[in-house]
Amino acid sequence: MYFLSRELYFPSPTIASPEGIVAVGGDLSPERLLLAYKSGIFPWFEDDEPILWWSPPERMVLFLDELKISKSMRNILNRGTFRVTYNTAFKEVIHNCSTIKRKEEDGTWITSEMTEAYIKLHELGHAKSVEVWQGTDLVGGLYGVDLGNVFCGESMFSKVSNASKVGFIALVKKLQQNGYLLLDCQVYNPHLASLGAREINRELFLKIITQKIQ
């Protein structure tokens, strides 16, 4: 296992452990975070752990033209029940992502250290959010890191049924319009699989990320 020093460096993701850990330690500076994402690596750890950097052998992604929208979801979108905005409430979105209760999780991996790091990345224009509203209430949203042709999704939340799906679909359509290659979803999630996301191997993902192959 590779232990990071102060030097701004990551080893190749191909040296990752079987579960996908590439390196341990370092910091969450904007420079290191951007280098990680551009290298196909992301941080994922809990409060009582050192910083862990991951590049799993199977990567969950959505190729934008493979988005699946069910008939019932189309009806919801057509009703105009929700309003979607971009980058208007980043701090509120990441706060909700870190505090909302999830059936499959006891706590959150979005620690205070992570929150501060991504807010700083947002202030520099690299981390972005999608907000879903009902009237004046923020009822759903997501955030991630924008690499210019790949959007790396980090987390989403929903306080009202289907709110996060509405935000996800709106983001995908926006990325399509701007010529992005894919949306990185990191690890398998049945919710995202229902929307068309699927797993590809690390080799293909790194090829897309590092060589920008279309």
Secondary structure, DSSP 8 states (H G I E B T S, - for coil): -EEE-SSS----GGG--TT-EEEEE----HHHHHHHHHTT-EE---TTS--EEE--SEEEEEEGGG----HHHHHHHHHT--EEEESS-HHHHHHHHHHS--TT-SS-S--HHHHHHHHHHHHTTSEEEEEEEETTEEEEEEEEEE-SSEEEEEEEEESSTTHHHHHHHHHHHHHHHTT--EEEEES--HHHHTTT-EEEEHHHHHHHHHH---
